[in-house]
């Protein structure tokens, strides 16, 4: 239950950061996007992209609130079954990365994003993935 609540807080918090960006907030936005060595952004997300990610992260957070058992609400069994595997796998894959700009095995490491990804973003994704797997395996 404690891991589920912790994941809920983390995921909903990340969702709120993305919603802040949708509403024009700048906190952490520039440094959260991968760049080439010359500083050119690899991604140029629009507000709708941030909204979609924010909705997804918030939904994942709500999923773990429901998984904790704090609230009595029954999602369809297939959502609980597959979501319990899909969510951690998404974050484990993000931690591994795409081998160039994102993840532990990226080759571009010296950019602002690369440094933050190595210190914070990828480890956080790894922790989310591991906690999600622990929750699933302990059921």
Residue, then its C-alpha position, 0 to 999 in steps of 0.5 A: x500500500x505504501x509503494x502504491x501511495x508513493x507512486x501515486x504522489x510521484x505520478x500525479x506530481x509529474x502530471x501537474x508539472x506537465x499541466x503547468x507547461x500546458x498553461x504556459x509555465x516555464x518551470x523546468x521545461x527547457x531542461x526537460x527536453x533532449x538536445x543535440x550537442x549544439x543545443x538544438x532541441x530533439x523534440x519540440x512538443x506542443x501544448x497538446x503533447x504536454x496535456x496528453x502526457x499530463x493526462x497519462x501520468x495523472x491516470x497512472x497516479x490514479x491507477x495506483x491510488x485505486x491499487x492501494x485500496x484506499x478508495x473502493x472503486x473497481x476498475x474492470x479486472x483487465x485494466x488492473x491486470x494489464x495496467x499493473x504490468x504496462x505502467x512499470x514496463x513503460x517506465x523501465x523502457x524509458x529508463x533504458x532509453x533509445x540509446x542516443x539522447x534518452x536513458x541510461x544508455x544514451x550516447x549524448x550525455x554532456x548536454x543540460x538534459x543529458x546530465x539531468x537525465x543521468x542524475x534524475x530523470x532516468x533513475x526516477x523512471x527506474x524507481x517507478x518501474x521497479x516499484x510498479x513491478x514490486x507492487x504487481x509481484x507482491x499482490 
